[in-house]
Amino acid sequence: MIEPNDPRLRLCIVTDDLREGTGDLVRRVLAAERGGATMVLLRLKHADAHLLVEAGRALVSALRIPVVVSERFDVALSCGAAGVHLASGSMPVVAVRTQAPAAFMIGMSVSEASELEQCSLADYVTIGPLCAPGGVGLGLPAFTELVAACGRPVMAIGGIDAALAPALRAAGASGVAVVGAVLGAPDPEVAAAALFAAFSS
């Protein structure tokens, strides 16, 4: 199991889209790694398994930081990823744990208290969305309550920027997971460095 102060959880970059292909994705993620990213979550919502494996293998080959794959345990194994990140409705954590290699990381998404029981065997949990369009995110008070009740290391996710990062650390988060704030920025290296510094301050 992962400890709350595990440095891999400090700044997780979630992929958004291939945009200009696998090479462009690798280039942007490498820039984020130079800026301080500590983990990558491969999530390409519209990609098939073949494309996911291709992108996963390219990232695993290029990066020093761990790559985890969103929901697809089979893809994670095929591309040599460090782990898989599960949603509440996907494969149960216990089923993955019995089939996974040693040291394989298992993360899980949580958005409400009723989902906490499912994540007791997960290595880490993402809780969110913290902020969402229209003001429908959890907000900091609810996030803090879920962190306290979770019992697993937590990364905050959803609408996070550098200004919010210190408050999330104070609320008990082990790190933050971001999508557009880094890979959607004009310079992912600079954006990652700002977030890393803000959370570490």
BELPEJO-V83636 format. One record per residue. RES is the residue in three letters. OMEGA is omega in whole degrees, -180 to 180 (none if undefined). D_FIRST is the distance of its C-alpha to the first C-alpha in whole Angstrom. Layout:
# BELPEJO-V83636
res=RES omega=OMEGA d_first=D_FIRST
res=RES omega=OMEGA d_first=D_FIRST
This chain:
# BELPEJO-V83636
res=MET omega=-179 d_first=0
res=ILE omega=177 d_first=4
res=GLU omega=-179 d_first=7
res=PRO omega=-179 d_first=10
res=ASN omega=179 d_first=12
res=ASP omega=-175 d_first=10
res=PRO omega=179 d_first=14
res=ARG omega=-176 d_first=13
res=LEU omega=-172 d_first=13
res=ARG omega=-177 d_first=16
res=LEU omega=180 d_first=19
res=CYS omega=178 d_first=18
res=ILE omega=179 d_first=21
res=VAL omega=-179 d_first=22
res=THR omega=-176 d_first=25
res=ASP omega=-176 d_first=28
res=ASP omega=178 d_first=30
res=LEU omega=-179 d_first=32
res=ARG omega=-176 d_first=35
res=GLU omega=175 d_first=37
res=GLY omega=-177 d_first=35
res=THR omega=-179 d_first=32
res=GLY omega=179 d_first=33
res=ASP omega=178 d_first=33
res=LEU omega=180 d_first=30
res=VAL omega=180 d_first=29
res=ARG omega=-179 d_first=31
res=ARG omega=-179 d_first=30
res=VAL omega=175 d_first=26
res=LEU omega=177 d_first=27
res=ALA omega=178 d_first=29
res=ALA omega=178 d_first=26
res=GLU omega=177 d_first=24
res=ARG omega=-179 d_first=27
res=GLY omega=177 d_first=27
res=GLY omega=177 d_first=23
res=ALA omega=-175 d_first=21
res=THR omega=179 d_first=18
res=MET omega=175 d_first=16
res=VAL omega=174 d_first=19
res=LEU omega=-180 d_first=18
res=LEU omega=179 d_first=21
res=ARG omega=177 d_first=23
res=LEU omega=-168 d_first=27
res=LYS omega=-174 d_first=28
res=HIS omega=-178 d_first=31
res=ALA omega=175 d_first=30
res=ASP omega=-175 d_first=31
res=ALA omega=-179 d_first=28
res=HIS omega=-179 d_first=30
res=LEU omega=177 d_first=30
res=LEU omega=178 d_first=26
res=VAL omega=179 d_first=26
res=GLU omega=180 d_first=29
res=ALA omega=180 d_first=27
res=GLY omega=179 d_first=23
res=ARG omega=179 d_first=25
res=ALA omega=179 d_first=27
res=LEU omega=180 d_first=24
res=VAL omega=-179 d_first=22
res=SER omega=-172 d_first=25
res=ALA omega=-169 d_first=26
res=LEU omega=171 d_first=23
res=ARG omega=-178 d_first=21
res=ILE omega=-177 d_first=18
res=PRO omega=174 d_first=16
res=VAL omega=173 d_first=17
res=VAL omega=-175 d_first=16
res=VAL omega=180 d_first=18
res=SER omega=170 d_first=19
res=GLU omega=-173 d_first=19
res=ARG omega=179 d_first=21
res=PHE omega=-180 d_first=18
res=ASP omega=179 d_first=21
res=VAL omega=179 d_first=22
res=ALA omega=179 d_first=19
res=LEU omega=-176 d_first=19
res=SER omega=-177 d_first=23
res=CYS omega=178 d_first=22
res=GLY omega=-179 d_first=20
res=ALA omega=-179 d_first=17
res=ALA omega=-178 d_first=14
res=GLY omega=179 d_first=13
res=VAL omega=178 d_first=14
res=HIS omega=-172 d_first=15
res=LEU omega=171 d_first=16
res=ALA omega=-176 d_first=19
res=SER omega=-178 d_first=19
res=GLY omega=-178 d_first=22
res=SER omega=-176 d_first=21
res=MET omega=-179 d_first=19
res=PRO omega=-180 d_first=17
res=VAL omega=-177 d_first=13
res=VAL omega=179 d_first=13
res=ALA omega=177 d_first=16
res=VAL omega=-177 d_first=14
res=ARG omega=-178 d_first=11
res=THR omega=-178 d_first=14
res=GLN omega=-172 d_first=16
res=ALA omega=175 d_first=13
res=PRO omega=176 d_first=13
res=ALA omega=178 d_first=11
res=ALA omega=178 d_first=9
res=PHE omega=-177 d_first=10
res=MET omega=177 d_first=8
res=ILE omega=176 d_first=9
res=GLY omega=-180 d_first=11
res=MET omega=178 d_first=13
res=SER omega=178 d_first=17
res=VAL omega=178 d_first=18
res=SER omega=179 d_first=21
res=GLU omega=-173 d_first=22
res=ALA omega=-177 d_first=21
res=SER omega=-179 d_first=22
res=GLU omega=-174 d_first=19
res=LEU omega=-177 d_first=17
res=GLU omega=-177 d_first=16
res=GLN omega=-172 d_first=15
res=CYS omega=-175 d_first=12
res=SER omega=179 d_first=11
res=LEU omega=179 d_first=8
res=ALA omega=177 d_first=8
res=ASP omega=179 d_first=5
res=TYR omega=-178 d_first=8
res=VAL omega=166 d_first=12
res=THR omega=179 d_first=15
res=ILE omega=-180 d_first=18
res=GLY omega=7 d_first=22
res=PRO omega=179 d_first=24
res=LEU omega=177 d_first=25
res=CYS omega=-180 d_first=28
res=ALA omega=178 d_first=30
res=PRO omega=180 d_first=34
res=GLY omega=177 d_first=36
res=GLY omega=-177 d_first=34
res=VAL omega=178 d_first=32
res=GLY omega=-178 d_first=29
res=LEU omega=-172 d_first=27
res=GLY omega=-175 d_first=28
res=LEU omega=180 d_first=26
res=PRO omega=180 d_first=27
res=ALA omega=177 d_first=25
res=PHE omega=-179 d_first=22
res=THR omega=178 d_first=22
res=GLU omega=180 d_first=22
res=LEU omega=177 d_first=19
res=VAL omega=-178 d_first=17
res=ALA omega=-177 d_first=18
res=ALA omega=-169 d_first=17
res=CYS omega=-178 d_first=14
res=GLY omega=177 d_first=12
res=ARG omega=175 d_first=9
res=PRO omega=-172 d_first=10
res=VAL omega=165 d_first=13
res=MET omega=175 d_first=15
res=ALA omega=180 d_first=19
res=ILE omega=173 d_first=21
res=GLY omega=175 d_first=25
res=GLY omega=-175 d_first=28
res=ILE omega=174 d_first=26
res=ASP omega=-176 d_first=28
res=ALA omega=-178 d_first=28
res=ALA omega=-177 d_first=30
res=LEU omega=-172 d_first=28
res=ALA omega=-179 d_first=25
res=PRO omega=179 d_first=25
res=ALA omega=179 d_first=25
res=LEU omega=176 d_first=22
res=ARG omega=179 d_first=20
res=ALA omega=180 d_first=23
res=ALA omega=177 d_first=21
res=GLY omega=180 d_first=18
res=ALA omega=175 d_first=17
res=SER omega=-180 d_first=14
res=GLY omega=180 d_first=16
res=VAL omega=175 d_first=19
res=ALA omega=-174 d_first=19
res=VAL omega=178 d_first=23
res=VAL omega=-174 d_first=25
res=GLY omega=-176 d_first=29
res=ALA omega=179 d_first=29
res=VAL omega=-176 d_first=28
res=LEU omega=176 d_first=29
res=GLY omega=-180 d_first=32
res=ALA omega=177 d_first=33
res=PRO omega=178 d_first=36
res=ASP omega=-178 d_first=34
res=PRO omega=180 d_first=30
res=GLU omega=180 d_first=30
res=VAL omega=-179 d_first=32
res=ALA omega=178 d_first=30
res=ALA omega=180 d_first=26
res=ALA omega=180 d_first=27
res=ALA omega=179 d_first=29
res=LEU omega=179 d_first=26
res=PHE omega=-180 d_first=23
res=ALA omega=-179 d_first=26
res=ALA omega=-180 d_first=26
res=PHE omega=-177 d_first=23
res=SER omega=-174 d_first=23
res=SER omega=none d_first=26
